Amino acid sequence: MKSTTKKVSRPAKRKAGEQSPKKASEAKETSAVEQVEPTTSRSKRVKHELLSQANYIPKFAADRVLSCGEGPQLGHPGRNTTKKPRHVTELPEGLKFSQAVAGGVHSFLLTTDGQVYGCGVNEKGTVPVEDVEREETTDEFKLLQFPDSLKKHGKIVMLAAGASFTAALTENGTVYAWGNLRDASGNIDSHTILQDMQKEPTLINNYKSTHVVKIAAGENHLLMLSNNGEVLSFGDGTQGQLGRTMRTSHIRSNYMVDSSGNARRLVINLREKARKENKAVDIMAGGYWSMVKVEDGRWFAFGLNNYGQLGVPLPKEAEEPSTAGDKMQADETDYHVYLPTLAPEYGSVGDITHIQGVHHTVCRSADGTVHAMGKNTDNALGLDTWTGNDDNDHWRYTSLQKVPVPLAEGDQIVGVTATIGCSIAWTQNGDAYAWGCDTVGQLGLGISDGDVIPSPEKITSAHLEGFKIVSVSIADTHALLLATKREEEDVPLLLLLLFLLNVIADCGCGSRCHEYSYALHCARCCSATVRRRSVRPETSELHVGQNRERLEDDAFYGLFLDLLNRNRRLNPRFYRS
C-alpha cells in the first residue's frame, strides 16, 4: 500500500521589512500609525504598519518669535545685531507658529495654517519671498508664495534648513526645496533640478513616488524618511553624508530625481551583511553627517567623522593625538564614513529624540538627559573641562558625556540644538540654557563676541517675560526661538481658604489682633470675613498693622499674599462684598 502524505501549504515568504500577520485581537491599532493591506494572488492579506507624519511634525502653536545674533536673518528691520532674544514684531497679527528654522544666511517660519515666512540673504534663491529680487537682502519676514503647481500637494507641515537652502514637507508626503547647494569646489548646479532650485521652490519628491513623513537637513544635503521605513538622501555627498560609496558621492544623474518628482533613485541601502534590510523609524542630519534609527533601536551614521562625533570608532592613527600638531592634523584630515555604519555609542544613553551639531554632537534622551561628544575646544560640550590650546586631554571626546544642565527642581530638557562650537537646550518649563563659544550673540546670553561659556547658563531676556520657550533653532550666526504665553496655575480655592482659616485662627481677637504678624484680623474685631466660597475684597489688600518689618520678612506671609492675590485675579467671581 502506498503511503500518502498530506501536502502542507507554507505561507509565502515575506519581503524585507514586512511583519508577520497579526491576530485579530492585535489588529486594532492604538498608536498614530497608518495601515495598508497589500494583497497578492499567492498570499493572504498581511497588515503592515506605516510610519505616520503625526509622530514627527511639530505641533506647537507659538505666540511669539524671538531672535538673537547677527545679520538680516534676525528679522528686525533696521537692526542687524542683538545679543539677547528679541521679539520679532514685524509679522502679521494673529499668526501662530509651529516651527522656526535657522539657516546659514536665512530664517524661515512655518505657521499653523501652513504659511511660510522668510528673511535673510537671497543668494541664488535662498529667500525667494515677495518683493525681494535675486541677490538682494531682506531684514523683514515676508510671505513666500509657492507656484500653483506645488500648491496642489497640500498644506506644508515641516521645514528643514541648510547653509543656503530650505526644504518643505507637505501633509500628503511631497517634498520641495529652494536655494543653492555647495561643495568644497563651490556652488553645485550640474543638474537641472539644482538649477531650478535657485529660481523658485522645486519639486524634489512627489507623494505618488514616495510618501515622506519627516525631513532633516545638513549644511548641503537633505534626508527624507518614508512611511514604509526607507531613507532617501539628496544633495552634496562628498563627505559621505548621502550614505553611498565614494564613487557615487558626487552629483550624478542616476542618483537624482526627475522633473516629475520620482525620487526612487535617492533611496539608500540599509541592509547589513547576512541580515535582512533594516526598516528606519527616525532620521537626523547636521553639518556634514546623517544618522538613521532602525526599528530595533540601533543608530547608523555616515558622513564626516573627524572628531568621533558620529559614535563610529576613528582609525587607529587618529585615536590618540597627544600634541598640538596632532590636533591640528585632526582639523585638516577628513575621516569619512561613506556607508551607513553602526554607531553603538548612541545606543548607550536610552531612547534618543534629538541629535544636533557639526564638529560635535549634542543629543537629548527621552528621560530628559543631555549628552555630547566630539570636538570640545571652547568647551563646546559644556563640560567645563577644556583649559586652552595646550590642553591635550580634553579637546575631544569619542564617547558620550553627560552635560550638567542646572535645572530647576522637577524640570527636564525637552529639546536641543547645536552648531559649530556651541549649543542650546530648552526645558519643559520653558527655560533655555546655552554653552560654548558665542561668536556674535547667537547664544542669547548678552555677552561679548568670542566669549566662551564653559557650562550651561540660563538665557534671560525682557522679551521673554510672561512667555515660555517651546523650540529653538541655531545656526552659525543667529538663533530663532518660539515661545508661548505662560499660564498662571489656578490656585485651588479650598487651599486658599485653609490658609485664611489658619491665619484667622492664629489672629486672636481684641487688642491681640495687632500683635500678630499677619494683620488679617478675625471676624470678631475686624471686617475680614470668610464666607461660603467668598471673602470680602478688603482681605486681598492685607492692611499691615504695627509689626510691618516683621511682616515683610515673614516667609509664610509672603506665600499667603501671593496665593490670595493670584486666586483673586483668576477667580474674581468668588470675591464679593
N, C-alpha and C positions, 0 to 999 in steps of 0.2 A: 504494500500500500504506500502510495506516495505521501510524504509528509507535506502538509500545507502550512505555509507561513503567511501570516497576515501582514500586508504591507502597511507600514506606519508612515503617515504623511508628516513630514517635518516642516516646521514654519520656515518661510522664506528668510534668507539672510538679511539682516538689517544693514542699511548703509551706514557709513561712518557718521557718528554724531546723532543717530536716531536712538530713541529709547525703547525699551521693551513695552509691550501693551500693558495698560493699566487695568486693574479690576474695576468693576462697575462702581464699587464703593469709593474708589480713588478718583473717579472721573470728574467729580465736582471740583472745580478749581476755586481756591480762595485767594490766591495771590493775583497780582496785577500782571498776568501774562495772557497772551492770546493763544488760541488753539486752531489748528487746521487738521484735516483728516485726509491725508494723501491716500489714494487708492491705486491698486494695480490689479490686473486680472489674475495674478497668482498669489496674492497675499490678502489677508484680512485688513480691515481698516485699523490703522495704528495712530493713536493721538500723539502729537508732538507738541511740546511746549515751546512757544516762540517768545523771544525777548520782547518786552514792551517799552515804548518810549516813556510810559508813565514812571518807570523806575529810574530814569536818567535825566529828564528835562527839569530845569529849575522851576520851582513853584512859588517863588517869592512874589509879593505884591508890595514892593518898597515905595515909601512916600517921598524919599529924598535921595538924591545922588550927590556925592561929595568927591572931590579930587584933591590930590596934592602932588608936588613935584615941579616939573618944569616943562614948558612948551605949549604950543597952541592946542595940543590934545587934552589939556585940562578942562577946556570948555568954559573958561572965564573970559569973556570978551574984554580986550584991553589989559588983561592981567595974565602974564605967562609964567609967573612963579608964585608958589605958595608952599610954605614949609609945614603947614598943618592942614588937615582935611577941611575943605571949604565947600559950602553949599553951592551947587550949580543951579543958579536961579533962572538962567535964560532958556527955559523949556516951557512948552505949553502947559497951562494949568490943568490939574485933574488927572494927569498921567500916573499910572502905576507901573513900576519897573520890575521885571523878573530876572534880568541879567545885565551885567556890565562887563565888558571885556577890554582890557588894555593891550594894545599892540605896540610895536616898536616906535611908530611915529603917529599913532592914531588911537582913537577910542570909539567904541560903539555901544549903544544902549538898546536893549530889547524891552518893549512894553508888554504888558499882559495881554493886549489885544493884537500882538504880532507886528507892531510898527518898529522900524529901526531908525535910530538917530545916530549921526556920526560927526566927528570933527577931527582936525589934525592936518597933516601934510598930504595933499592929494598927489603924491608922486606916482605916476604911472597907474592911475586909477585906484589908489588906496582908499580915498574918501570921495566916492562919486555921488555926493549929495547935491541937493538943489542949490542952484546959483553959485556953484564952485566950479571953475574951469580946470582943465588939466594942468598939472604942475602948480596950482595955486594952493593957498593955505586958508583954513578957516578955524578961528578960535571959538566958534559958537556951534553948539549941537544943532544940526539941521536934518530934516527928514530925508531918508533915502528912498527914492521912487524906483521900484523894480519894473522891468519890461513886462508887458502884458503876457508874453509867452511863458513867464515864470509865475505869474500870479495864480494861474490855474492849478498850481501844485499845492496850494493850501497855505494856511497860516504858518508863519515862522515861529518855532518853539525853542530854538537853541542857536547860539553863536559860538564861534571859536576864532581867535585872532592870533596871527603870527607877526613876524617882523614888519612886513609891508602888505599883508593880505588878510582877508577875513572870509570865513565860510559861514553859511546859514543852513540849518536843517528845518524842513517843513513837517507839518503834522502827518503827512502821508508818506514820509520817508525819502523825499527828494533832497538833494544837496546841491547848492550852488555857491560860487566863490567869486571874489573880485580882488583886484590889486595885482602886485607882481611878486614873483618868486626869485630868489637869488641862490647862487652857489659861490664857491671860492673864486670863480672867474668873473662874477658879476651877474647881471640880470639873465634869467632863463626865459628865452622866448623862441625856443626851437620847435615849438608845436603850435598849431593854430588855436588850440584851447587856451594856452598860456597867453597868446597874443590877444585873444578875445577878453580874457580876464582883466587886461589893462584898459579896456574900453568901457565895460559895463559888467554887472553881475552875470555870470555864465554858468550854464548847466554842467555839473560835474557827474552827478548820479541821478538817473530817472528812477522813481519808485517802481516803475514797471520792470526795471532791470534788477534792482536790489532795494529792499525796504530797510533803510538805515534808521537806527534808534538812538545813536549817540555819535557825536563828532568831537575830536580833540586835535589841537594844533601845536606844532613846534614852531621854530623860527621860520622855516620854509617848507614844511611838509604838513600833511593832513592825514589823520587816521579816521576811519569810519567803521562802526560796528553795526552789523546787520542783524535783523531779527532772528535769523537762524544760526547765529554764532560765528559768522565769518568776519574777518577783518580785512578791510581794504585800505591801501596806502597810496598816497598821491603826492607828487611834488619832487623836491630835491632829495636824492638818496645817496649823495656822495659820502656821507658819514655813516652809512649803514642804517639810517633811520626808517627806511622803507621795508626792511626785513627781507631783502632779496640778496642774491650773491653779488660779489663785487662787479661781475661782468654786466649786471643789469642795474647797477646803482644809478647810472645816468639816465636822463630822459630818453626814452625810445618809444616809437610809435606803437610797438606791440605791447607796451606796458602803459598805455594811455587810454583815455576814454574817447568815444567818438562823439560826433555832434548831436546824436540822439540821446546821449546820457547813458549809454550802455557801459557800465563800469566793471563788468565781469573780469576784465583783464587785470584789474587792480587787486584782486583777491590774493592774499599771501598764504603760503603753505605753513600750517601749524602742526603738521604731522611730525611725531618723534620717530626715531628709528625703532623698528619692531613694535610699534604701538599704533593704535588707531589715531585717526585725526582728532585733534583737540577742538572742543567747542568753546569759543570765547564768551565770557559773560561781562567783561569790562575792559576799557582801554584808557590809557593815559599817554600824554605826549608833552614834551617840553624841550626847549633848546634844540639839541640835535639827537634826541633819543625818543624811543617809543617803548611802551610796556603794555602787555596783554595779560589779563587774568583769565584762566580757563576754569571750567566748571568744577574741577576738583579743588579749587582754591589756590593753585600754584600760579606764580607770576613768571612770564617770559619777557626778556628785554632784548633790545637791539638798538644799535646806534653808537654814538661816541661815548667812550668809557675811560677817558684819560685819568680820572681820579677815583675810579672804582665806584662811581655814583650809581651804576646800574645794578649793583649787587652781584655782578659776574666777576669771578676772580681775574685779576690782572696777570699779564705774562710775568714770568719769574724775574726778568730783568727790571721790571717796573715795581716789584712788590716792596722793596725796602730801600728807597732812596734816603741817604743819610746826610747829604751835604747840600749846600745852596745850589751847587752846579747840577746835582741830580734833580732837584726840584725844578730848576729852570728847564732841564731836558724834558721833564714830565709835561711842562707847559707847552713845549714845542713839538713833542712827539704825540701823534694820534694813535690811540688804541681803539680799534673798531670792532664791534660785534655786528656782523653782517646778516646773520640769520637769527630768528627767534631762539633764544638760549635761556635755559632755566636759570632764574635768579633766586636761589634759595633764601637769601638774606631777607627778602620781602615777605617770606612766609613765616618769619620768626617772631613777628610782633602782632599777630592776630589778624583780623579781617580789616584790610586797608581800604579806606574810602577816598583818599586824596593822595596824589603824588605830584609834586611840582619842583621846578628848578632847572638849572642849566649845568654848571660845573659841580654843583652839589644838589642833592635832592632832599626834600622835606616831605614826610608822609604823616598822615593822620589815621589812626586806627579807630574802629567802631567804639572802643571803650573810652575814646576821648584823649588818648595819649598821643604825643608827637615825638617822632624820631627823625634823625637826619644822618646823612653820610656824604662822603665825597670831599671836595676841596674846602678847607677850613681856614684859609688865610682871611684876615679881617674878622675872625670869629663868625664866619658865615653860618656855622651850625648852631650858634647860640649857646655854646658850652662854656665860654669864658676860659678856654684853655690855651689858646694861641697867644704867645707873648711877643711876637715880632718876627722879622725876616730871618733871624738867626735860630728860630725855633724849628728844629729838625724832627721833633717828636709829635707835634700836634697840628701840623699844617694840612694833614689829610687823614681821613678815617675810611677804611674799606669795610666797616661793619656798622650797622645802625646803632646810633647813640640816642638815648632818651634826652629830649630837650626840656630843661627845667623851667616851665612857664609858671609864674607866680599867680595862680588863680585864686579867686575868692572862694570861700568855703561853699561847696555844693555846685560850683560851676565846672564846666568842662569845655574843651576845644571841640568845635564842630566843623572847622574848615581851615585849610592852609593854602598859601600862595607864595611863590618864590621866583626870583630872577637871579641874575648874576650877583653873587656876593651878599644877598640879603633876603629876608623872609618876613611874612606877616601871618599870624594865626588869629582867628576870632572865635568867640565863645558863645555858648548857649544864652548867656545873659546879655549879649550884645556888646561886649568889650572886645578890644583888639590889642595885640601885643606884637612888637616889631623888634628885629635884631639884625646885626650885620653892618655893612658899610653903607651909609646914607649919602650917596654922591651928590644929589641935587634936591633933596627933600622928599623923595618918594616914600620914605618910611613914615612920614607924617608926625614926626616927633618934635619938630620945631628947632632942630639943631643945625649946626653949621655944615656946609658942604664938606664931605670927606670924613666926617666924624664916624667913629666906629662904636657900635653898641654891642658889647660882648655877650650879653644875655638878654632875654626878652624884657622889654619895657612897655608899659601901657601907653596907648595912643589916647591923647585927650584933645579936645577942641571945643570952643564955644559953640560951633555949628553942630555939635553932636548932643548938646543939652536937650534932654527930653526925647532922644532917639536911641535906638539900639541897632548896632551893625549886624547885618544878616549875610553879607557877602563882600569879598574883597578880591580884586584882580590887580596884580602888579606887573609892570614891565620895566625896561631899563631905566627910564627917567620919570615915570609917574605911576600913580596908583589910583584906582577908582573904587569907591565904597558905596554900597547900597545900605540904606537904613530905613527902619520903620519906627513909627511913633511908639514910645513906651506907654504901656497902660498901667495905671496905678492899680495895685491889687486891692480889691474890695476888703474892707475890714469887717469881719463878722460882727453884726450888731450885738449879739449875745456876749462876745468877748469884750466889747466896749462897755456894756452895761455892768459886766463883772468888775471892770476897772473902776467905774463910777461908784458902785456899791462898796468896793474896798476903801476907796477914798473917803466916802461919807462915813463909813463905819469907824475909820481912824480919826475922823474930824472932831468928834465930840460935839459939844454944844455950848451955848452961852459964851462967856469970855474966853473959853479954851479954844474957840474956833481959830482965833488969830495966832495961837501958839503953834499950831500945826502947819507943816510946811506946804501943804497943797492949796490952802486957801480956797478950797471948793467946799463951802460950808454945808452943814446938814440942814434939812428942811425946817427944823425947829427954830433956827436963828437966822437963816438967810433965805434968799429967793430961789436958790438952785434946787430943783425938784426932779426926781426920777419918776417918770410916769410909765404907763404901758407903752413900750416901744417908742418912747419920746423923752426928750429933755428940753428944758427951756433954752432958747437961743443964747441967753446970757451966760450959760455954763461954758460955751465954747470960747468965751473971752478969757476965762480963768483970771479974774482980778486977783492980783497978788497982794497979800497983807503985809505985815510988818517985817517978816523974815525974808525979804526979797533976795538977799545974797545967797542964802541957803537954798532957796527955791531954784535959782539959776544953776546951781551946781548939782542939784539932785537928779540922778540918772532916771529914777522912776518917774519923776515929774515930767522930764523931757519926753520919755517914751509915751506917757499918758497923753500929753499935749499933742504929740504927733498923731496918735491914734484917733483922738477926738476930732481934731481938725480935718484929718483925711476922711474920716467917716462922714463928717458934716458936708464935705464937698461932694462925696459920692452918693450919699443918701439924704438929700435935703428934705425929702418928704417925711422923714422920721422926726424932724425938728420943728416944733411949733410952740407958739407962746401959750 
